[in-house]
Amino acid sequence: MNDVHRIIQERQSTRVPFDPNRKITREDLQQILDAGRWSPTAHNMQNFAIVVVDDAEVLEIIGKVKSRISEEFLRENYEQLSFSKEELLEKKTGILGAMFPPSWVDPSKMAEVARESAPMPLTQSIRGSPCLLIVVYDPRKRAPASAGDVLGFMSLGCVMENMWLMAQSLGISLQVLSAFAAPPVEKQVKQVLSIPEELRIAYACRLGYPTGSTKYLRVRRDIADFAHYNKFGNKGI
């Protein structure tokens, strides 16, 4: 197995707290951002900017911004869950329901949870990270003939993956935080960081060094489950 393949396989979303006192060095940040710089983007538009936040006071302010769980998220998340390791290994997609609070995985309680849950501060998502990368883009621009700017969003995904793999190669853990793109959260974070009104937040990445175990069951489909050779339906290669 070559190094690139190994790094791809080892990359994972790290959900445990990070050590707030163990900073990301400027040199490592430069390498991670340079990996993002060389990402493929539709028509080489490079329609993104990245706000690096590693000032403890600014992180504290962002951490006080509150987000609310939605019933839509709970119900669509539920569809991706398995409730035993055996089920997850058989399905080969999704994640374990045990990773979420019991009330989040009970369909009969989801409406109540969404309605009555108190807004949660982003500090519960940042979880000690000493550095955030806030990825923004200009929605006024789009790749040619790309309805809904699908190609543009694919490009933002390429930026994410390049930075993630570079972080992995440097021994730095990463988790993508989609809550930063939710309109009420986005509005407040943009104010804190002086992000121009016309730009939108695509996602944030928390970087750091874990304070606990990062091991959890990860599954992938076999190649024969998704590859079709020369025509659809002719499985495998």
CORQUICOR-V153302 format. One line per field, one symbol per residue. phi: phi as a letter, one per 30 degrees, with the letter a starting at -180 (. if undefined). A space follows every 50 residues. Layout:
phi->???
This chain:
phi->.dddddddddeadccddcddccddddddeedddddddcddbehhdhdabb ccbbdedddddddddcbcdcdedddddedccccadddddddibibddddb eeddccedcddddddcddecddedcdhiedaccccbbcddcadehceihe dddddddddeddddddeedcicdbbdcdedddeddeedddddchdeeddb ddabbcclcdcbdcdadcbbddeddbcbciadjcdib
